[in-house]
Amino acid sequence: MKSLLLAGLLLLGLTMTVQSVQAADVRMFIRHEVNDYATWRKGYDGFNAERKKLGVTGAAVYRSVDNPNDVTVTHDFKSADKAKEFSSSPRLKEVMAKAGVKGAPQIWFTTNAAK
């Protein structure tokens, strides 16, 4: 019985790991400075449903230790095509401008190195 339980837990852990890797096949990083973080965050959060419709499967927001208006965001996608389509979305650009993004953001795409 113990070995059956152990096998089940191992299988569950393996399944969760595989799902996590698949969910983040491509990760897009966006770094930009904003006029005011609170205003930007409200705009970012208000775009959540649209982000998901545009293919974002996971996201995280980070702020610089030295400048709270220096923001780095990660978005996960199932493919590079989806990520690039999202990054060139006119709607995304519109939302970023309204939220107070200063200048052009730095954007780069990565894949999981374990593959």
N, C-alpha and C positions, 0 to 999 in steps of 0.2 A: 504494500500500500504506500509506503514512504517513497519508493522509487517511482511509482506512478504519479504521485504528487510532485516530486522533483522534476520528472519529465514534463509534466503539465506546466509548471512554472518556467522551466527552461524554454519551452515552446512559446509561451506567452511573451516572455522577454524578447525572444528572437523575432516574433511577429511585430512587436512594438518597435523594435529597432529598424526592421525593414520598412515599416510604414513611415517612420520618421525620415529615413533617407529618401524615400520616394516623394514625400511631401516637399522636400527641399532639394529637388534635382538641380535647380538653378536658383541662386540667391543674387538679388540685385541690391547693391548698396547705393544710397543716395545721401550725399552730404551737402548741406547748405546752411547759410546763416539766415536767420529770420529776424524781423523787426522786434517781435515780442513773442516769447515762447507760448504764453497762455493763449494769445490770439491764434497763433499757428496751430496749437494743439486742438483747439476747438474746431478749426477747419479740417484738420487731419481726421479727427474722430468722426466728424460729420460726413466724411467721404468713405467710411468703412464699408457700407453696403455696396457702393459702386466699385470699390477696390476688389471686393470678392467677385463681383460679376465680371470684372476684367481679368480674372485669373489668379489673383493673389491667394495663396493657400496658407500663408503665415506671415507675421510681421512683428517687428520690434522697433522701439524708438530709444535712442541714446542721446545724451547731452554731454557736451564737453565739460570736463571738470573746471576748466579755466574760464569758459564763456558759455553760460546757460542758453544763449541764443544760437550757438553752433550745434546743429542737430544732424545726427546720422541715423538714417532709417534703413532697415533691411526688409525686403519683401521676397517671399519664396514663391516659386512657380514650378509647374511640372515640365516646362520646356523653355528653351532660350527664345523661341519664337514668341511665346506668350509674354515673356519678360520684356522683350524689345517692343512688342506691340503696345504693352502697357506704358512703357517709358516714353513712347512717342504720341501718346493719346492727347489730343487737343483738350479734352476735359480735364486731364491731370494738370496740364499747364495752367489752365484757367483756375482751378482750385488752389494750386500753389501760389499763383499771383495774388488771389484774394486773401490767402492766409498770411501774406506778408513775407514771402521768400525773397531774399535780397540777391539779385544777380542770377547767373546761371548755376545750377547745381552741378556737382561732380557726380557722375553716375558710372558705375562699373558692374560687370556681371561675373559671377563665379560659378563653378560647379564643385560638387563634393569631391575632394581629392582621393577619397577611399575607393572610388570607382575605377 
